[in-house]
């Protein structure tokens, strides 16, 4: 393992410190190009991994929403997802510096999907008005 760490140190991806401690010289949180090859590969991996597990487990937070959006609002939704990711990272950063209380890893999936509601009316009919 030390050989691999030395190679990463030579590539200036890490600082190899005494006692084989490591300090990253790269960004911790990566944001890949939209529709870039790495983002597409990660998306395939995430979908495969989440398909193996139960989407909603008792006791864990979750949410779902269904809305009609224009293309402009879809762009805004993408910005909101990026902002949410940054907030989750801040939460993780705060936990790293918090007390040594037991912690566990959690995966968070944020995705949107177009759905076809067929012939349903776009506005519900009022009953008894």
N, CA, C and O atoms as CSV, one atom per row, in Angstrom:
chain,resi,resn,atom,element,x,y,z
A,1,UNK,N,N,0.823,-1.187,0.000
A,1,UNK,CA,C,0.000,0.000,0.000
A,1,UNK,C,C,0.866,1.250,0.000
A,1,UNK,O,O,0.529,2.247,-0.640
A,2,UNK,N,N,1.969,1.197,0.710
A,2,UNK,CA,C,2.859,2.360,0.786
A,2,UNK,C,C,3.379,2.713,-0.601
A,2,UNK,O,O,3.570,3.888,-0.915
A,3,UNK,N,N,3.608,1.694,-1.437
A,3,UNK,CA,C,4.064,1.946,-2.803
A,3,UNK,C,C,3.045,2.748,-3.602
A,3,UNK,O,O,3.404,3.665,-4.341
A,4,UNK,N,N,1.765,2.394,-3.446
A,4,UNK,CA,C,0.712,3.141,-4.134
A,4,UNK,C,C,0.616,4.564,-3.595
A,4,UNK,O,O,0.445,5.513,-4.360
A,5,UNK,N,N,0.728,4.709,-2.278
A,5,UNK,CA,C,0.690,6.046,-1.682
A,5,UNK,C,C,1.855,6.890,-2.194
A,5,UNK,O,O,1.690,8.078,-2.472
A,6,UNK,N,N,3.017,6.283,-2.315
A,6,UNK,CA,C,4.192,7.009,-2.825
A,6,UNK,C,C,3.954,7.466,-4.263
A,6,UNK,O,O,4.336,8.575,-4.637
A,7,UNK,N,N,3.320,6.606,-5.069
A,7,UNK,CA,C,3.019,6.990,-6.459
A,7,UNK,C,C,2.032,8.150,-6.507
A,7,UNK,O,O,2.193,9.071,-7.307
A,8,UNK,N,N,1.003,8.108,-5.647
A,8,UNK,CA,C,0.046,9.211,-5.592
A,8,UNK,C,C,0.715,10.495,-5.123
A,8,UNK,O,O,0.377,11.585,-5.586
A,9,UNK,N,N,1.669,10.363,-4.202
A,9,UNK,CA,C,2.424,11.519,-3.730
A,9,UNK,C,C,3.259,12.107,-4.868
A,9,UNK,O,O,3.330,13.327,-5.019
A,10,UNK,N,N,3.885,11.250,-5.662
A,10,UNK,CA,C,4.684,11.694,-6.807
A,10,UNK,C,C,3.828,12.417,-7.844
A,10,UNK,O,O,4.282,13.369,-8.479
A,11,UNK,N,N,2.595,11.962,-8.009
A,11,UNK,CA,C,1.665,12.598,-8.943
A,11,UNK,C,C,1.065,13.886,-8.374
A,11,UNK,O,O,0.323,14.585,-9.064
A,12,UNK,N,N,1.386,14.197,-7.116
A,12,UNK,CA,C,0.890,15.384,-6.396
A,12,UNK,C,C,-0.635,15.343,-6.213
A,12,UNK,O,O,-1.308,16.373,-6.229
A,13,UNK,N,N,-1.154,14.123,-6.041
A,13,UNK,CA,C,-2.561,13.960,-5.715
A,13,UNK,C,C,-2.766,13.930,-4.209
A,13,UNK,O,O,-3.843,14.259,-3.711
A,14,UNK,N,N,-1.716,13.529,-3.482
A,14,UNK,CA,C,-1.749,13.519,-2.018
A,14,UNK,C,C,-0.415,14.023,-1.498
A,14,UNK,O,O,0.573,14.070,-2.230
A,15,UNK,N,N,-0.399,14.398,-0.230
A,15,UNK,CA,C,0.830,14.599,0.530
A,15,UNK,C,C,0.963,13.386,1.425
A,15,UNK,O,O,0.093,13.121,2.254
A,16,UNK,N,N,2.045,12.651,1.262
A,16,UNK,CA,C,2.300,11.502,2.133
A,16,UNK,C,C,3.067,12.016,3.335
A,16,UNK,O,O,4.204,12.469,3.204
A,17,UNK,N,N,2.456,11.947,4.496
A,17,UNK,CA,C,2.994,12.508,5.728
A,17,UNK,C,C,3.621,11.402,6.574
A,17,UNK,O,O,3.407,10.219,6.310
A,18,UNK,N,N,4.390,11.785,7.584
A,18,UNK,CA,C,4.979,10.769,8.471
A,18,UNK,C,C,3.905,9.847,9.053
A,18,UNK,O,O,2.785,10.274,9.330
A,19,UNK,N,N,4.265,8.592,9.229
A,19,UNK,CA,C,3.330,7.605,9.758
A,19,UNK,C,C,2.313,7.168,8.712
A,19,UNK,O,O,1.270,6.610,9.053
A,20,UNK,N,N,2.612,7.418,7.446
A,20,UNK,CA,C,1.719,7.095,6.331
A,20,UNK,C,C,0.362,7.788,6.421
A,20,UNK,O,O,-0.630,7.292,5.886
A,21,UNK,N,N,0.322,8.914,7.088
A,21,UNK,CA,C,-0.878,9.752,7.080
A,21,UNK,C,C,-0.967,10.395,5.707
A,21,UNK,O,O,0.049,10.598,5.043
A,22,UNK,N,N,-2.179,10.713,5.283
A,22,UNK,CA,C,-2.392,11.254,3.943
A,22,UNK,C,C,-3.213,12.530,4.017
A,22,UNK,O,O,-4.178,12.619,4.777
A,23,UNK,N,N,-2.821,13.519,3.218
A,23,UNK,CA,C,-3.619,14.738,3.051
A,23,UNK,C,C,-3.912,14.868,1.560
A,23,UNK,O,O,-2.993,14.889,0.741
A,24,UNK,N,N,-5.181,14.954,1.215
A,24,UNK,CA,C,-5.570,15.091,-0.186
A,24,UNK,C,C,-5.139,16.436,-0.735
A,24,UNK,O,O,-5.252,17.455,-0.053
A,25,UNK,N,N,-4.654,16.444,-1.945
A,25,UNK,CA,C,-4.324,17.687,-2.640
A,25,UNK,C,C,-5.323,17.945,-3.765
A,25,UNK,O,O,-5.132,18.840,-4.588
A,26,UNK,N,N,-6.373,17.160,-3.787
A,26,UNK,CA,C,-7.428,17.313,-4.785
A,26,UNK,C,C,-8.663,17.868,-4.093
A,26,UNK,O,O,-8.729,17.917,-2.865
A,27,UNK,N,N,-9.626,18.280,-4.878
A,27,UNK,CA,C,-10.888,18.716,-4.278
A,27,UNK,C,C,-11.596,17.498,-3.712
A,27,UNK,O,O,-11.527,16.408,-4.278
A,28,UNK,N,N,-12.266,17.688,-2.610
A,28,UNK,CA,C,-12.973,16.580,-1.969
A,28,UNK,C,C,-14.280,16.287,-2.685
A,28,UNK,O,O,-14.643,15.127,-2.880
A,29,UNK,N,N,-14.985,17.336,-3.075
A,29,UNK,CA,C,-16.307,17.195,-3.667
A,29,UNK,C,C,-16.224,17.514,-5.160
A,29,UNK,O,O,-15.946,18.648,-5.551
A,30,UNK,N,N,-16.464,16.522,-5.962
A,30,UNK,CA,C,-16.330,16.657,-7.410
A,30,UNK,C,C,-17.682,16.969,-8.029
A,30,UNK,O,O,-18.685,16.344,-7.684
A,31,UNK,N,N,-17.714,17.928,-8.938
A,31,UNK,CA,C,-18.896,18.197,-9.752
A,31,UNK,C,C,-18.484,17.993,-11.196
A,31,UNK,O,O,-17.750,18.800,-11.766
A,32,UNK,N,N,-18.969,16.894,-11.788
A,32,UNK,CA,C,-18.593,16.567,-13.154
A,32,UNK,C,C,-19.403,17.379,-14.148
A,32,UNK,O,O,-20.492,17.866,-13.845
A,33,UNK,N,N,-18.842,17.511,-15.349
A,33,UNK,CA,C,-19.534,18.205,-16.427
A,33,UNK,C,C,-20.858,17.517,-16.729
A,33,UNK,O,O,-20.946,16.289,-16.753
A,34,UNK,N,N,-21.875,18.322,-16.958
A,34,UNK,CA,C,-23.180,17.777,-17.325
A,34,UNK,C,C,-23.009,16.978,-18.609
A,34,UNK,O,O,-22.441,17.469,-19.585
A,35,UNK,N,N,-23.499,15.752,-18.604
A,35,UNK,CA,C,-23.389,14.823,-19.733
A,35,UNK,C,C,-21.950,14.459,-20.080
A,35,UNK,O,O,-21.683,13.975,-21.180
A,36,UNK,N,N,-21.012,14.686,-19.147
A,36,UNK,CA,C,-19.626,14.276,-19.360
A,36,UNK,C,C,-19.474,12.779,-19.127
A,36,UNK,O,O,-20.359,12.155,-18.540
A,37,UNK,N,N,-18.369,12.194,-19.575
A,37,UNK,CA,C,-18.205,10.743,-19.462
A,37,UNK,C,C,-18.177,10.251,-18.015
A,37,UNK,O,O,-18.739,9.196,-17.723
A,38,UNK,N,N,-17.544,10.978,-17.112
A,38,UNK,CA,C,-17.493,10.528,-15.713
A,38,UNK,C,C,-18.872,10.609,-15.064
A,38,UNK,O,O,-19.277,9.697,-14.343
A,39,UNK,N,N,-19.584,11.688,-15.317
A,39,UNK,CA,C,-20.917,11.829,-14.733
A,39,UNK,C,C,-21.841,10.714,-15.238
A,39,UNK,O,O,-22.608,10.148,-14.459
A,40,UNK,N,N,-21.773,10.399,-16.527
A,40,UNK,CA,C,-22.598,9.330,-17.079
A,40,UNK,C,C,-22.241,7.983,-16.463
A,40,UNK,O,O,-23.125,7.179,-16.169
A,41,UNK,N,N,-20.944,7.733,-16.267
A,41,UNK,CA,C,-20.504,6.463,-15.678
A,41,UNK,C,C,-20.984,6.357,-14.226
A,41,UNK,O,O,-21.466,5.307,-13.802
A,42,UNK,N,N,-20.850,7.442,-13.474
A,42,UNK,CA,C,-21.307,7.438,-12.076
A,42,UNK,C,C,-22.826,7.252,-12.023
A,42,UNK,O,O,-23.331,6.539,-11.156
A,43,UNK,N,N,-23.550,7.882,-12.937
A,43,UNK,CA,C,-25.007,7.739,-12.960
A,43,UNK,C,C,-25.400,6.278,-13.187
A,43,UNK,O,O,-26.324,5.780,-12.544
A,44,UNK,N,N,-24.708,5.591,-14.095
A,44,UNK,CA,C,-25.001,4.177,-14.330
A,44,UNK,C,C,-24.730,3.351,-13.081
A,44,UNK,O,O,-25.513,2.465,-12.737
A,45,UNK,N,N,-23.623,3.638,-12.402
A,45,UNK,CA,C,-23.272,2.899,-11.186
A,45,UNK,C,C,-24.304,3.144,-10.088
A,45,UNK,O,O,-24.733,2.210,-9.410
A,46,UNK,N,N,-24.698,4.405,-9.917
A,46,UNK,CA,C,-25.678,4.742,-8.878
A,46,UNK,C,C,-26.997,4.015,-9.137
A,46,UNK,O,O,-27.581,3.439,-8.220
A,47,UNK,N,N,-27.457,4.041,-10.364
A,47,UNK,CA,C,-28.722,3.375,-10.685
A,47,UNK,C,C,-28.632,1.871,-10.411
A,47,UNK,O,O,-29.574,1.276,-9.889
A,48,UNK,N,N,-27.510,1.267,-10.761
A,48,UNK,CA,C,-27.347,-0.170,-10.521
A,48,UNK,C,C,-27.325,-0.468,-9.027
A,48,UNK,O,O,-27.934,-1.443,-8.586
A,49,UNK,N,N,-26.633,0.355,-8.241
A,49,UNK,CA,C,-26.539,0.133,-6.795
A,49,UNK,C,C,-27.888,0.356,-6.113
A,49,UNK,O,O,-28.280,-0.431,-5.251
A,50,UNK,N,N,-28.598,1.411,-6.486
A,50,UNK,CA,C,-29.882,1.706,-5.841
A,50,UNK,C,C,-30.957,0.711,-6.245
A,50,UNK,O,O,-31.913,0.497,-5.500
A,51,UNK,N,N,-30.813,0.101,-7.415
A,51,UNK,CA,C,-31.787,-0.915,-7.829
A,51,UNK,C,C,-31.692,-2.146,-6.940
A,51,UNK,O,O,-32.657,-2.902,-6.825
A,52,UNK,N,N,-30.526,-2.359,-6.301
A,52,UNK,CA,C,-30.332,-3.523,-5.434
A,52,UNK,C,C,-30.979,-3.337,-4.065
A,52,UNK,O,O,-31.331,-4.313,-3.402
A,53,UNK,N,N,-31.135,-2.085,-3.645
A,53,UNK,CA,C,-31.622,-1.836,-2.288
A,53,UNK,C,C,-33.073,-1.376,-2.301
A,53,UNK,O,O,-33.611,-0.981,-3.335
A,54,UNK,N,N,-33.680,-1.436,-1.145
A,54,UNK,CA,C,-35.036,-0.926,-0.991
A,54,UNK,C,C,-34.974,0.590,-1.023
A,54,UNK,O,O,-34.198,1.180,-0.270
A,55,UNK,N,N,-35.766,1.244,-1.871
A,55,UNK,CA,C,-35.674,2.695,-1.992
A,55,UNK,C,C,-35.986,3.445,-0.701
A,55,UNK,O,O,-35.341,4.449,-0.399
A,56,UNK,N,N,-36.959,2.972,0.054
A,56,UNK,CA,C,-37.330,3.661,1.293
A,56,UNK,C,C,-37.249,2.659,2.435
A,56,UNK,O,O,-37.959,1.653,2.439
A,57,UNK,N,N,-36.404,2.930,3.380
A,57,UNK,CA,C,-36.259,2.044,4.541
A,57,UNK,C,C,-36.875,2.708,5.760
A,57,UNK,O,O,-36.731,3.918,5.935
A,58,UNK,N,N,-37.552,1.951,6.603
A,58,UNK,CA,C,-38.171,2.524,7.802
A,58,UNK,C,C,-37.148,3.252,8.668
A,58,UNK,O,O,-36.041,2.761,8.888
A,59,UNK,N,N,-37.531,4.416,9.149
A,59,UNK,CA,C,-36.668,5.179,10.039
A,59,UNK,C,C,-35.715,6.125,9.342
A,59,UNK,O,O,-35.097,6.958,10.004
A,60,UNK,N,N,-35.570,6.029,8.016
A,60,UNK,CA,C,-34.686,6.931,7.286
A,60,UNK,C,C,-35.509,8.009,6.589
A,60,UNK,O,O,-36.607,7.740,6.101
A,61,UNK,N,N,-34.970,9.238,6.542
A,61,UNK,CA,C,-35.735,10.312,5.899
A,61,UNK,C,C,-35.879,10.079,4.399
A,61,UNK,O,O,-34.980,9.541,3.752
A,62,UNK,N,N,-37.006,10.486,3.864
A,62,UNK,CA,C,-37.216,10.419,2.425
A,62,UNK,C,C,-38.312,11.400,2.039
A,62,UNK,O,O,-39.040,11.906,2.893
A,63,UNK,N,N,-38.415,11.653,0.782
A,63,UNK,CA,C,-39.456,12.537,0.290
A,63,UNK,C,C,-39.691,12.283,-1.185
A,63,UNK,O,O,-38.844,11.710,-1.870
A,64,UNK,N,N,-40.827,12.704,-1.662
A,64,UNK,CA,C,-41.154,12.583,-3.076
A,64,UNK,C,C,-42.073,13.737,-3.449
A,64,UNK,O,O,-42.846,14.221,-2.622
A,65,UNK,N,N,-41.986,14.161,-4.670
A,65,UNK,CA,C,-42.809,15.271,-5.140
A,65,UNK,C,C,-43.094,15.071,-6.619
A,65,UNK,O,O,-42.263,14.524,-7.345
A,66,UNK,N,N,-44.262,15.510,-7.072
A,66,UNK,CA,C,-44.600,15.446,-8.482
A,66,UNK,C,C,-45.154,16.809,-8.883
A,66,UNK,O,O,-46.136,17.277,-8.307
A,67,UNK,N,N,-44.530,17.440,-9.863
A,67,UNK,CA,C,-44.936,18.779,-10.309
A,67,UNK,C,C,-44.833,18.877,-11.834
A,67,UNK,O,O,-44.103,18.118,-12.471
A,68,UNK,N,N,-45.570,19.816,-12.395
A,68,UNK,CA,C,-45.434,20.136,-13.828
A,68,UNK,C,C,-44.449,21.281,-13.941
A,68,UNK,O,O,-44.580,22.289,-13.246
A,69,UNK,N,N,-43.448,21.131,-14.824
A,69,UNK,CA,C,-42.415,22.151,-14.968
A,69,UNK,C,C,-42.139,22.469,-16.433
A,69,UNK,O,O,-42.214,21.601,-17.302
A,70,UNK,N,N,-41.823,23.716,-16.678
A,70,UNK,CA,C,-41.367,24.134,-18.002
A,70,UNK,C,C,-39.874,23.836,-18.117
A,70,UNK,O,O,-39.226,23.489,-17.130
A,71,UNK,N,N,-39.339,23.974,-19.319
A,71,UNK,CA,C,-37.898,23.775,-19.508
A,71,UNK,C,C,-37.095,24.745,-18.646
A,71,UNK,O,O,-36.054,24.377,-18.101
A,72,UNK,N,N,-37.575,25.984,-18.522
A,72,UNK,CA,C,-36.875,26.976,-17.699
A,72,UNK,C,C,-36.864,26.545,-16.231
A,72,UNK,O,O,-35.852,26.691,-15.546
A,73,UNK,N,N,-37.979,26.020,-15.756
A,73,UNK,CA,C,-38.036,25.563,-14.366
A,73,UNK,C,C,-37.185,24.313,-14.155
A,73,UNK,O,O,-36.648,24.110,-13.067
A,74,UNK,N,N,-37.058,23.481,-15.175
A,74,UNK,CA,C,-36.203,22.303,-15.077
A,74,UNK,C,C,-34.740,22.717,-14.879
A,74,UNK,O,O,-34.004,22.074,-14.131
A,75,UNK,N,N,-34.329,23.781,-15.545
A,75,UNK,CA,C,-32.976,24.324,-15.348
A,75,UNK,C,C,-32.823,24.808,-13.909
A,75,UNK,O,O,-31.800,24.562,-13.270
A,76,UNK,N,N,-33.841,25.494,-13.407
A,76,UNK,CA,C,-33.814,25.971,-12.009
A,76,UNK,C,C,-33.776,24.790,-11.043
A,76,UNK,O,O,-33.101,24.858,-10.016
A,77,UNK,N,N,-34.492,23.704,-11.358
A,77,UNK,CA,C,-34.480,22.505,-10.518
A,77,UNK,C,C,-33.059,21.943,-10.432
A,77,UNK,O,O,-32.610,21.534,-9.362
A,78,UNK,N,N,-32.369,21.926,-11.552
A,78,UNK,CA,C,-30.985,21.437,-11.553
A,78,UNK,C,C,-30.102,22.293,-10.636
A,78,UNK,O,O,-29.261,21.764,-9.909
A,79,UNK,N,N,-30.294,23.604,-10.674
A,79,UNK,CA,C,-29.544,24.497,-9.774
A,79,UNK,C,C,-29.878,24.204,-8.311
A,79,UNK,O,O,-28.992,24.204,-7.456
A,80,UNK,N,N,-31.151,23.957,-8.031
A,80,UNK,CA,C,-31.577,23.664,-6.665
A,80,UNK,C,C,-30.963,22.353,-6.171
A,80,UNK,O,O,-30.593,22.242,-5.002
A,81,UNK,N,N,-30.854,21.366,-7.054
A,81,UNK,CA,C,-30.237,20.091,-6.675
A,81,UNK,C,C,-28.767,20.313,-6.344
A,81,UNK,O,O,-28.270,19.767,-5.359
A,82,UNK,N,N,-28.061,21.109,-7.152
A,82,UNK,CA,C,-26.651,21.406,-6.859
A,82,UNK,C,C,-26.509,22.131,-5.517
A,82,UNK,O,O,-25.601,21.831,-4.742
A,83,UNK,N,N,-27.408,23.085,-5.242
A,83,UNK,CA,C,-27.381,23.785,-3.951
A,83,UNK,C,C,-27.622,22.804,-2.806
A,83,UNK,O,O,-26.953,22.871,-1.775
A,84,UNK,N,N,-28.573,21.898,-2.988
A,84,UNK,CA,C,-28.865,20.893,-1.965
A,84,UNK,C,C,-27.645,20.010,-1.713
A,84,UNK,O,O,-27.320,19.705,-0.566
A,85,UNK,N,N,-26.969,19.597,-2.794
A,85,UNK,CA,C,-25.753,18.791,-2.642
A,85,UNK,C,C,-24.705,19.546,-1.820
A,85,UNK,O,O,-24.069,18.969,-0.938
A,86,UNK,N,N,-24.534,20.816,-2.107
A,86,UNK,CA,C,-23.555,21.613,-1.345
A,86,UNK,C,C,-23.928,21.660,0.128
A,86,UNK,O,O,-23.053,21.574,0.991
A,87,UNK,N,N,-25.224,21.797,0.429
A,87,UNK,CA,C,-25.665,21.817,1.831
A,87,UNK,C,C,-25.412,20.482,2.513
A,87,UNK,O,O,-25.032,20.445,3.683
A,88,UNK,N,N,-25.622,19.378,1.788
A,88,UNK,CA,C,-25.347,18.052,2.348
A,88,UNK,C,C,-23.852,17.927,2.648
A,88,UNK,O,O,-23.466,17.379,3.681
A,89,UNK,N,N,-23.011,18.438,1.740
A,89,UNK,CA,C,-21.560,18.401,1.969
A,89,UNK,C,C,-21.181,19.203,3.210
A,89,UNK,O,O,-20.323,18.781,3.986
A,90,UNK,N,N,-21.817,20.357,3.400
A,90,UNK,CA,C,-21.555,21.162,4.600
A,90,UNK,C,C,-21.934,20.394,5.856
A,90,UNK,O,O,-21.235,20.468,6.867
A,91,UNK,N,N,-23.030,19.661,5.798
A,91,UNK,CA,C,-23.447,18.829,6.923
A,91,UNK,C,C,-22.385,17.769,7.214
A,91,UNK,O,O,-22.036,17.532,8.370
A,92,UNK,N,N,-21.875,17.137,6.160
A,92,UNK,CA,C,-20.808,16.146,6.320
A,92,UNK,C,C,-19.536,16.759,6.883
A,92,UNK,O,O,-18.876,16.157,7.730
A,93,UNK,N,N,-19.186,17.968,6.412
A,93,UNK,CA,C,-18.004,18.667,6.941
A,93,UNK,C,C,-18.161,18.948,8.430
A,93,UNK,O,O,-17.222,18.764,9.205
A,94,UNK,N,N,-19.359,19.397,8.830
A,94,UNK,CA,C,-19.616,19.678,10.243
A,94,UNK,C,C,-19.503,18.396,11.067
A,94,UNK,O,O,-18.984,18.430,12.182
A,95,UNK,N,N,-19.976,17.273,10.540
A,95,UNK,CA,C,-19.887,15.990,11.243
A,95,UNK,C,C,-18.437,15.548,11.409
A,95,UNK,O,O,-18.069,14.979,12.437
A,96,UNK,N,N,-17.616,15.812,10.390
A,96,UNK,CA,C,-16.202,15.431,10.467
A,96,UNK,C,C,-15.508,16.131,11.627
A,96,UNK,O,O,-14.610,15.571,12.256
A,97,UNK,N,N,-15.934,17.367,11.905
A,97,UNK,CA,C,-15.316,18.149,12.972
A,97,UNK,C,C,-16.076,18.068,14.292
A,97,UNK,O,O,-15.697,18.709,15.272
A,98,UNK,N,N,-17.139,17.286,14.317
A,98,UNK,CA,C,-17.977,17.188,15.513
A,98,UNK,C,C,-17.405,16.147,16.473
A,98,UNK,O,O,-16.299,15.640,16.283
A,99,UNK,N,N,-18.169,15.850,17.483
A,99,UNK,CA,C,-17.758,14.875,18.496
A,99,UNK,C,C,-17.539,13.503,17.862
A,99,UNK,O,O,-18.008,13.248,16.752
A,100,UNK,N,N,-16.830,12.626,18.561
A,100,UNK,CA,C,-16.577,11.296,18.004
A,100,UNK,C,C,-17.758,10.329,18.163
A,100,UNK,O,O,-17.563,9.118,18.264
A,101,UNK,N,N,-18.968,10.864,18.184
A,101,UNK,CA,C,-20.154,10.003,18.296
A,101,UNK,C,C,-20.180,9.026,17.122
A,101,UNK,O,O,-19.676,9.341,16.044
A,102,UNK,N,N,-20.756,7.859,17.320
A,102,UNK,CA,C,-20.822,6.879,16.222
A,102,UNK,C,C,-21.508,7.480,14.992
A,102,UNK,O,O,-22.504,8.195,15.102
A,103,UNK,N,N,-20.953,7.173,13.828
A,103,UNK,CA,C,-21.495,7.667,12.564
A,103,UNK,C,C,-21.585,6.508,11.578
A,103,UNK,O,O,-20.884,5.507,11.716
A,104,UNK,N,N,-22.440,6.653,10.601
A,104,UNK,CA,C,-22.582,5.641,9.551
A,104,UNK,C,C,-22.656,6.365,8.213
A,104,UNK,O,O,-23.041,7.532,8.149
A,105,UNK,N,N,-22.285,5.668,7.153
A,105,UNK,CA,C,-22.351,6.226,5.801
A,105,UNK,C,C,-23.777,6.113,5.281
A,105,UNK,O,O,-24.451,5.108,5.506
A,106,UNK,N,N,-24.232,7.150,4.584
A,106,UNK,CA,C,-25.538,7.152,3.940
A,106,UNK,C,C,-25.375,7.612,2.502
A,106,UNK,O,O,-24.590,8.513,2.206
A,107,UNK,N,N,-26.123,6.982,1.621
A,107,UNK,CA,C,-26.133,7.398,0.231
A,107,UNK,C,C,-27.419,8.167,0.014
A,107,UNK,O,O,-28.473,7.782,0.521
A,108,UNK,N,N,-27.339,9.234,-0.725
A,108,UNK,CA,C,-28.496,10.080,-0.973
A,108,UNK,C,C,-28.702,10.180,-2.473
A,108,UNK,O,O,-27.785,10.542,-3.210
A,109,UNK,N,N,-29.890,9.863,-2.918
A,109,UNK,CA,C,-30.195,9.907,-4.343
A,109,UNK,C,C,-31.152,11.049,-4.605
A,109,UNK,O,O,-32.237,11.106,-4.028
A,110,UNK,N,N,-30.750,11.956,-5.476
A,110,UNK,CA,C,-31.604,13.064,-5.883
A,110,UNK,C,C,-31.748,12.944,-7.395
A,110,UNK,O,O,-30.762,13.048,-8.125
A,111,UNK,N,N,-32.951,12.729,-7.857
A,111,UNK,CA,C,-33.141,12.544,-9.295
A,111,UNK,C,C,-34.513,13.037,-9.709
A,111,UNK,O,O,-35.445,13.088,-8.905
A,112,UNK,N,N,-34.618,13.393,-10.957
A,112,UNK,CA,C,-35.929,13.721,-11.511
A,112,UNK,C,C,-36.169,12.804,-12.697
A,112,UNK,O,O,-35.231,12.339,-13.346
A,113,UNK,N,N,-37.417,12.559,-12.962
A,113,UNK,CA,C,-37.766,11.677,-14.063
A,113,UNK,C,C,-39.052,12.180,-14.697
A,113,UNK,O,O,-40.007,12.512,-13.995
A,114,UNK,N,N,-39.079,12.235,-16.007
A,114,UNK,CA,C,-40.291,12.625,-16.715
A,114,UNK,C,C,-41.291,11.475,-16.617
A,114,UNK,O,O,-40.927,10.313,-16.802
A,115,UNK,N,N,-42.532,11.795,-16.329
A,115,UNK,CA,C,-43.572,10.769,-16.315
A,115,UNK,C,C,-44.688,11.195,-17.248
A,115,UNK,O,O,-44.937,12.386,-17.432
A,116,UNK,N,N,-45.348,10.231,-17.827
A,116,UNK,CA,C,-46.463,10.492,-18.726
A,116,UNK,C,C,-47.740,10.099,-17.999
A,116,UNK,O,O,-47.956,8.924,-17.699
A,117,UNK,N,N,-48.570,11.069,-17.723
A,117,UNK,CA,C,-49.816,10.789,-17.015
A,117,UNK,C,C,-50.962,10.515,-17.978
A,117,UNK,O,O,-52.131,10.529,-17.594
A,118,UNK,N,N,-50.614,10.269,-19.218
A,118,UNK,CA,C,-51.619,9.888,-20.217
A,118,UNK,C,C,-52.666,10.952,-20.427
A,118,UNK,O,O,-52.341,12.123,-20.621
A,119,UNK,N,N,-53.902,10.558,-20.390
A,119,UNK,CA,C,-54.998,11.472,-20.685
A,119,UNK,C,C,-55.527,12.225,-19.483
A,119,UNK,O,O,-56.607,12.811,-19.560
A,120,UNK,N,N,-54.806,12.230,-18.379
A,120,UNK,CA,C,-55.305,12.955,-17.208
A,120,UNK,C,C,-55.363,14.448,-17.497
A,120,UNK,O,O,-54.465,14.980,-18.150
A,121,UNK,N,N,-56.410,15.140,-17.021
A,121,UNK,CA,C,-56.486,16.588,-17.238
A,121,UNK,C,C,-55.372,17.292,-16.481
A,121,UNK,O,O,-54.915,16.817,-15.441
A,122,UNK,N,N,-54.934,18.444,-17.021
A,122,UNK,CA,C,-53.842,19.166,-16.380
A,122,UNK,C,C,-54.301,19.865,-15.099
A,122,UNK,O,O,-53.486,20.130,-14.216
A,123,UNK,N,N,-55.603,20.166,-14.990
A,123,UNK,CA,C,-56.130,20.790,-13.782
A,123,UNK,C,C,-57.309,19.931,-13.290
A,123,UNK,O,O,-58.167,19.538,-14.080
A,124,UNK,N,N,-57.342,19.647,-11.984
A,124,UNK,CA,C,-58.465,18.848,-11.474
A,124,UNK,C,C,-59.792,19.627,-11.601
A,124,UNK,O,O,-59.819,20.851,-11.477
A,125,UNK,N,N,-60.859,18.908,-11.844
A,125,UNK,CA,C,-62.181,19.541,-11.917
A,125,UNK,C,C,-62.675,19.809,-10.519
A,125,UNK,O,O,-62.492,18.984,-9.624
A,126,UNK,N,N,-63.302,20.960,-10.316
A,126,UNK,CA,C,-63.847,21.300,-9.004
A,126,UNK,C,C,-65.166,20.555,-8.815
A,126,UNK,O,O,-66.000,20.470,-9.716
A,127,UNK,N,N,-65.311,20.036,-7.637
A,127,UNK,CA,C,-66.523,19.281,-7.302
A,127,UNK,C,C,-67.332,20.069,-6.290
A,127,UNK,O,O,-66.808,20.467,-5.250
A,128,UNK,N,N,-68.611,20.300,-6.586
A,128,UNK,CA,C,-69.535,20.941,-5.657
A,128,UNK,C,C,-69.225,22.385,-5.345
A,128,UNK,O,O,-69.440,22.809,-4.209
A,129,UNK,N,N,-68.730,23.167,-6.293
A,129,UNK,CA,C,-68.395,24.565,-6.029
A,129,UNK,C,C,-69.566,25.475,-6.175
A,129,UNK,O,O,-69.437,26.684,-5.984
